[in-house]
Amino acid sequence: MSSETLPSQPTPHVQSPRPNQAPASPNSLITTVLGPQPYEAVFNAMVQFTQERDANTPNELWMCEHSPVYTQGLAGKAEH
């Protein structure tokens, strides 16, 4: 798989709050529709977000679509 970066749309966790809007609480859910995105780029951004978050980071739901991805699962064998 090639290393891909997300298109110019910012990822939700780096967006600035709207003017005059209170910051989200840790119990909030931020929902962002990213539209079509490369699978690997969004996966890597989600891993980075998860590694950097703390107890005060609001939960996020990223809605996107990507091209079909085939997976083997945890018990998968490379020869399959």
C-alpha positions as CSV (number, residue, x, y, z in Angstrom):
1,M,0.0,0.0,0.0
2,S,1.3,3.4,-0.8
3,S,1.6,6.1,1.9
4,E,-1.3,8.5,1.3
5,T,-2.2,11.7,3.0
6,L,-5.7,13.1,3.5
7,P,-6.8,15.7,1.0
8,S,-7.0,19.3,2.0
9,Q,-9.9,18.7,4.3
10,P,-8.6,19.1,7.9
11,T,-9.1,16.2,10.3
12,P,-11.6,17.0,13.0
13,H,-9.3,16.9,15.9
14,V,-7.2,19.8,14.6
15,Q,-10.0,22.1,13.7
16,S,-10.3,25.3,15.7
17,P,-13.5,25.8,17.6
18,R,-16.0,28.2,16.0
19,P,-15.8,31.8,17.4
20,N,-17.9,32.2,20.5
21,Q,-18.3,28.5,20.9
22,A,-17.4,26.8,24.2
23,P,-14.8,24.0,23.9
24,A,-16.3,20.5,23.8
25,S,-16.4,18.5,27.0
26,P,-14.9,15.0,27.3
27,N,-18.5,13.7,27.3
28,S,-19.2,15.3,23.9
29,L,-19.3,13.5,20.6
30,I,-17.9,15.4,17.6
31,T,-19.2,14.0,14.3
32,T,-17.4,14.9,11.1
33,V,-18.3,13.8,7.6
34,L,-15.1,13.4,5.6
35,G,-16.6,12.1,2.4
36,P,-14.5,9.8,0.2
37,Q,-11.0,9.3,1.6
38,P,-8.1,6.9,1.1
39,Y,-8.4,4.0,3.6
40,E,-4.8,4.0,4.8
41,A,-4.7,7.8,5.3
42,V,-7.8,7.8,7.5
43,F,-6.7,4.7,9.4
44,N,-3.3,6.4,10.2
45,A,-5.0,9.6,11.2
46,M,-7.3,7.7,13.6
47,V,-4.3,5.9,15.1
48,Q,-2.5,9.2,15.6
49,F,-5.7,10.8,17.2
50,T,-6.1,7.8,19.5
51,Q,-2.4,7.9,20.6
52,E,-2.6,11.7,21.3
53,R,-5.9,11.9,23.1
54,D,-6.2,12.1,26.9
55,A,-9.1,12.0,29.4
56,N,-10.2,15.5,28.4
57,T,-10.4,14.8,24.6
58,P,-14.0,14.6,23.4
59,N,-15.0,11.4,21.5
60,E,-15.1,11.7,17.7
61,L,-17.0,9.9,15.0
62,W,-15.4,10.2,11.6
63,M,-17.8,9.2,8.8
64,C,-16.1,8.5,5.5
65,E,-16.2,6.1,2.6
66,H,-13.3,4.3,0.9
67,S,-12.6,1.9,-1.9
68,P,-13.1,-1.8,-1.0
69,V,-10.5,-3.3,1.4
70,Y,-10.0,-7.0,1.8
71,T,-9.1,-8.2,5.2
72,Q,-8.0,-11.6,6.6
73,G,-8.8,-11.1,10.2
74,L,-6.6,-12.1,13.2
75,A,-6.6,-15.8,12.3
76,G,-6.0,-15.2,8.6
77,K,-3.1,-16.9,6.7
78,A,-1.0,-15.1,4.1
79,E,-1.5,-17.9,1.6
80,H,-5.3,-17.3,1.6
